[in-house]
Amino acid sequence: MAPRYDLIVVGAGPGGTAAAKAAAERKLKVLLLERGRRPGDKQMSGSYLFRTITEEIFPGFEQADFHKGQIRLGGVDFRWMLDNDEKRHGISVAPGADVMRNWMTVYRNETDEWFAEQAVRAGAELKTALVTDLLWENEGTESARVRGVVTAAGDFEAPATIDASGLNSLIAERAGLAKWGVDKVMLGLKYIYRVDGEVLRQRLQTYMDSDGVEVDWGATQMLCGSNPDHFGAHATGMPGRGIVSICFYSALKEMVEARVNIHQRAQWYLTQPTCRRLIEGGEFIYCDFHALAAGDMVGYVPKSYLPGLLLVGDAGGFSQPVDNFGANVALWMGRMAGELCADMKTRNDYSEAMFARYEENWRNSWVGEDNVPEISVFMRDGSLNQVFKTMDDVVSYAFACKWENTSYPSIILGIVPKILPVLPALMEAPHLAKRAAEVGLKKASPLMQLLGMWPGTAPNAPKPKGE
C-alpha cells in the first residue's frame, strides 16, 4: 500500500516550499518532493526575490547568511535595440536604494535550499524523487480525481497534491491542464565569470548603504530587442563574491524560426562596452540553462485545478508575462494553496468545489489582473520596433529642422505624417489600457452599486420578490 499523506507537494522551489510550510504549520502531514539532488540544485543560480512577500512566508529571510556578499541594484537602465542592435532607445531609472530594498539579489541554489529547510522545520517531510506520473481514482470518468503521484522511489497517496514543479510540468501535462509550446518558453543562458572583488567595486562604483548592503546604481544596461529573435540580456556584478553573472534570454519561437544560436547572440552581448568592461580580465567558470516564461504570448492556464490537484507558479504558467517576475507569484499562490488544503482537512471536505475556490481566489486577485500576454505580443510582433523607429525618425527630423531655423509650428506639421504609419500598431495594442479599465471598474463596482451608478441599479430601487 502506498504511503499516505495529507498533502503531497511536488517541487521544492519558492512556490512548493511556501505551500509545504503553510500546510505543515497547520499540522498537515506533508510530503515535499524534489527531483534535484537537493532543493535549488538545478537552478540557474542568480535571481531576484521580493523581500516583503518572502519575509512574510519565511521569517528571517532578510537576515539569512546567504545574503552576505550579495549586492543591491539601486536602479535599472533599460534599452530597446533597433537597426541590427546599432541604435538603442530606452530609459534609465535610478530611484535610489530605499525603494529598491524590496528587490533582493540572491542565488536560488542557496535560497531554495533554505526555504526547504524552513518547510522541514515546520513539519514537512522532504524526499528526493522524480515524479513520473499521477495516481488516479476513477480515471477517464467524470468523477476522476488525482489521489497521489508515481515516482522512481515508489507511489505516494494524498487527498490533495500541489504541483509546483515548474514550467513544462509533466504533472500538469498528464493532468491535461497545461501543455506549453514554443510561444510560451524563453530559453535562458547564464555565464558566470570570476573577477576580483575590488576591481568590480571600482567598475560598478558601488557604495555601502545605511543598512550595510552594498549598492550598484545599475551601471550595466539591460538590453532587449526583436531582431530577429526576441531577446533580453543583462549583467550583474557581485563584488562580495568576486563573481559576474551574465544572462541572455532568447524566445524559443523566434529562435527556432530564425535558426538563431543563443550562444552566438550571448557572445555578441559580451562585446558590448559595459558588459565587456565588467568582465575584462575575468575567468570564465561555467554556464547553465533554464526554461522560463519571459515575453510570454500565451498567459496562464485556462484551468488551474482538478479534484485532488492544484497548479502553483510556473507549473500553471503564472510568471508575469511581461516582466517575468514569477517567484513572488509562486510564493503567494503556494501559501494560498497550502492554507486551502489545510482548510479542506479541517472541514473534511475534498470536493471539487473546494479545489475550485483556489482558482476563484487567484483570478479575483492581483495575480489574475496581471495576466496580460497581449503586451508581450505587442513587444514581439514588430509593433514595438515600429514605435521606436517612428520615435527615432521624429526626433531626428525635429533636430534637423531646428538646426535649419525651422519654427516649432512647422516642425509639428512635418511630424504628423511621420506618426501616421505607426497609428495602426498602436490601435491594435490597447490591451493594457483596456485591462486597467476593467480592473478599475471591478474595484469601483461596490461603491457604484451603492450609489446606484452601476448599470441596472438605482437608489432606492425596489428589490425583486423573494429577497
N, C-alpha and C positions, 0 to 999 in steps of 0.2 A: 504493500500500500504506500502511495506517495506521501512524503512528509506534509503535514497540514499546517498552514499559517493563516493569520487573519488577513494579511496583505503581502503581496509579492511586488517589489519594485525592481524594474529592470533598467539598469544604467545608473552608475554612481557619479554622474555629473551634478551640476548645481540643481537641476530640477528633481532628479531622483533622490539625492541626499536630503533635499528640503522636504520631499514627500515622506521619506522614511523617518526622518527626525520628528516631523509633526505628528505622524501616526504613532510612533514609538512613545513619544511623550504622553500620549493619551492611552497608553497601556495596551496597544495592539501588539500582537506577535508578528513582527515584520521581518521579511527576508529581503535583503538588498543584494542584487546580483550584478556583478561587474565582469565584462568579458576580457578586460585587460589584466595584466599580471598584478596590477594594483590600481586603485582609482587614480585617474589622471595620467596613466601610463601611455595612452595613445594620443594625448593632446599635442597641439602644435606649440605648446609652451606659452609664449607671451599672449596676454589678453587684457581685457579691462572688465572690472566689475563695479556696479553701483554700490556705494558704501551704505546708503540708508536701508535698502531692502535686504542687503546681505547681513548687515548688523542686526536687523530685526529678527531674522530667522536663525542666524548663527552669532549670538552674543559673544563678544571677544574677538571677532574677526579683525577689527581695525587695529588691535594691538598684537596680533599674532606675529610670531617670529619671522614668517616668510616675507613680511613687508620690508625687512631690513635690506638695504641696498637697492630698493626699488626707487623709481623716480616718478614725480607727478608732472603731467603736462599742464602748463599754465595757459595754453592757447592752441588754436588749430589754424593751419594755413592750407586751405582747400583750393585746388586748381583743376580746371577742366581743360583738357588738351584738345587743340584743333590743328588742322593742316599738318597731318603726319607728325604730331607732337611738337611742332615748332612754335605754335602760339599757345599761350596759357591765359585763361581767364578764371577769375575766382575771387575769393575773399579771405582775408586774414583776420581771425577773431582772437583777441587776447584779453579775455575778461578778468584775468588775474587769478591768483591761487585760491582765493576764498571760495568762489563758486565751483572751481574745478576740484575741490576736495572730495566731492561726491563721486568722482570718476577715478577709480584706483587701479593703477597698473599692477598686474600680478602675473605669475606663472601658473597656468592652470594645472600643470602636473603637481604643483605644491598645494594649491588651494583645494583642488578636488579631493586629494588625499586627506586634507584637514577636515573638509566638510564630512567625509565619510566617517572619520574618527568621532566627530560630534554626534552623528546619527547612531553609531555603535554605543557611545556613552549614554545616549537616550534610551537604549534597549534594543536597537535593531541588530539583526544578525547579518554579517557581511560574508558572502561567498564569492569566489572567483569561478565563473562558469559562463559559457556561451549559450545563450538561448537560441534554439534552432526551430522551435515550433510552439504552438499553443495547444493546451488541452481543452477539449470542448465537451459540453453537455448538450445532447440533442443536436449535434452538428448537422447542418443542412436543412434544418426546420425553422419555422418562425419563432420557436421558443429556444433557439440556440443561445448558449451563453458560454463565456470563457470561464473555465474553472481552474486554470493554472498554466504552467509552462513546461516545455520539454527542454532539457539541457543535456550536454555530454556527461554531466555528473549525476544525471537522474531526473525524474519528474518531481515537480513541486506543485501542491494544490493550495488554493485560497479562494474565498468567495469574491475577492477583488484583486485585480492586477493593474499596476500603473506602468505604462510603457514610457520610459524616459531615455530610450536607447539612442536617440539622436536621429539626424537626417538619414534618409534611406533605411528606416527601421524595417527589419524583417518582420517583426511582430505586427506593425501597422499594416504592412502589405498582406500578411497572412490573414489578418482580420478583415481585409477588404476595405479599410478606411483610408489608406494612402498608398499611392504608387507614383513617385515623382519621376519626371522625365528631365531632359536637359534644360528646359525652361526654368526649372526650379533651382538647379545646382550651380554654384560657383566653386571653382577649384582654387584653393589657397595654397601657395608655396611660400615657405619661410626659409631664409638663410640666416644662420647665426654666425657672427664674427666675434673674435676676441680682440679687444682693443684696450690699451692701458687706460685705467680709470681717470687718471689726472689729465691725460691727453683729451679724453672725452669731455671732461668738465670744461676745458678751455674751448673746445669746439662748440659745445652746446651753450656755453655761458650760463651755467646753472647758478642758482643761489639757494641758500637754506631758508626755508620758510619758518614762521614763528612756531609751528608745531613740530619742527625738527625733521621735516621731509624735504628732500632735495627737489628743486623745481626746474624744469626746462620750459622755456616760453614758447615751445613749438617751432623750433628753428628749422626743422625738416619739413618740406612741403608734402602734403598728401595729394598725389596726382591721380586723376581719374579721366576717363575718356571712352570713346567708342570707335576705334579706328585700327583694325576692322572689328576687333572684339571689344566687348565692354570690360574694362579693367579698372582696378584700383591698386595703388601702391603707396606704402609709407615706411618710414624707418624710425625706430625708437632706440635711443642710446641709454644704457644703464651703467653710469659711471661707478656706482657702488658695487657692481658685479663685474665690471670690465667687459661688458657684452653689448653688441649692437644687434638688434633684431630687424631684419629686412623682410617685409611682407609684400607679396604680389598676388593679386586675385584676378582671375580671368573667368568670365561667364562661359560655362561649358557649351551652351548652344552656339554662340558665335565662334568660339574657339574651334569647335568641330567643323562648322560650316566653312570657316576661312582657313582651316588647316594651319592654325597658329600653334607654334610650340611655346608653351608657357615659360620654359627655361630661357628661350631667346628673348622673350619680352622682359623677363626679370633681369637678364643681363643688360638690356637697354637701361633699365632703371638704375642699375649700379653705376652707370656712366653719368648720370645726372649730377650737376655740380654739388648740391647739398648732400646728396647720398654719397657721392664719391669722396668728398672731404671727410665725412663721418667715419668711413671705414678705411681710409688711407693708412697703409702700414699695418693693417689688422690681419689676423689669421682666420681663415675660413674653418669653422668647426664642423657643422653638419647642416643638412636641410631636411625638412619634412613636409608632408602634405595633409590637407584636410578638406573635406567637402562641407560647404556651408551655404546658407540661403541668403546671399547678398545680391542686390539687384534683382530680387525675385519677381517674376512676372506672373506668378500663379496665386500666391496668397495662402491662406490657411486651408486645412482640410475642410470639406463640406460638413463632415460629422466627426466628432472627436471622442465618441464613446460607443460601446456596446454593453449589453448586460455582462457585468464581470470585468470590464476593461475601460481604462481611461488613458488618453494620449496626453503627454505633457511635453512642452518645449519643442525642440526640433523634430521629435517623432511625429508631431502634428503640423510641422511646418510653421511654428509660431514665432520664428525670428521676425523682427520688424522688417518689412520688405525693402525699405529704402536705406535706413542707416545701419541695418544688420545688428543692432543690439538685441541679443537673444538670451543671454544669461539672466538678465533681470526678469524677463518674461517667464523663463523656465522656473526661477526661484519662486515667483509669485504663484504661478499655476501649480507647482509642485506642492507648496504649502496648502493651497486650497484643496487639491486632490486628496492629500493625506488627511486633512481635517474632515473632509466629506466621508472618507472611508471609516474614520473613527465614529462619525455620526451614524453611519449605517450599522455598525456593530452595536452601538448603544440602543438603537431602535430595533435591532434585529430585523432590518429591512434592507434587502439587497435587490429590490425590484428595479425594473428598467427605469421607472420614474425617478428613483433616487440617483441613478447614474446620469440621467438626463439633466439633473439640476446642475451638474458640473458645466455642461455646455451652455445652459441658460445663463449661469453666472458670468462666465468669461465673455460671452457675446454682449452682455449688458455692461461690460466694464471697459476700462481704458485699453485692454488687450483687443477687444472686439473693434473698438473705434480706430485702432491703429492698423487695421487690415486694408492697406491701400496699395496693392500691387500695380494699379494703373499708373502711379507715379514712376515706377520702375520701367514700365512700358515706354513712357514719355522720354525717359533717360536713354533707353536702349534702341528705340526705333529710328533714331536720327533727328527727332524733333528738337531735343535739347541742343544738338550740334547746330541745327539751323538757327535757333535762337541766338546762340553765342556768335555765330558767323555774322548774323544781322547786326548784333551789337557792335562787333568789331568794325563792320562796314560803316555803320552810322557814326561811330566815334572818329574813325579815320577821316571820313568825309567832313565832319564838323570842324576838326582841327585844320584840315587842309583849307577849308573855306576861310577860317579865321585868319590864317597866315596871309590870305589874299584880301583882307579887309572887307569880307562879306558881312553884311548885317545879320544879327541873330534872327529876325523875322524871315529873311531869305534863307538862312540855314535851315530853319524849321520846315519851310516849304519844300526844301530839297530833301529833307529826311523822310517826309511822309511816304513817297513812293518806294523808298528803300525798306520801310517797315511792312508794307502791304504783303509781300510774299510770305512773311512768317506768320501772318494772322491765322491762316488755316491750321497750322500746327498748334497755335495757342488755343484756338477754339475747340480743338479736338481733345484738349487735356485740361478741362476744368474740374478734374476729379477731386483735387484737394479742397477747393472752394465748396464743391457740392457736398463733400463728406463733412466739412466743417459746419455747413448749414444744417445738415441732417442731425449732427451731434448737438448743435445749439438748440434746435427745435425740440429734441428729445429732453434736454436738460431744462428747457423753459416750459415744457408742456404742463407740469403740475400747477405752476403759477398761472399760466394762461387759462387752464381749465377753471381754476378758482375764480378768475376774473371774467369768465365767460367769453374769452377771446379765442378759445380753441374751436376749430370747425365743428359745428353740430352742438355747441354748448351755448348757453345764455344764462346770465344771472337770474336766479330765482325760477329757473325753468322747472316745470312740473316733472316729477320723477315718473318713470313708467310704472304701471301697476305691478305689484308684487315686490317692489323694493322698499 
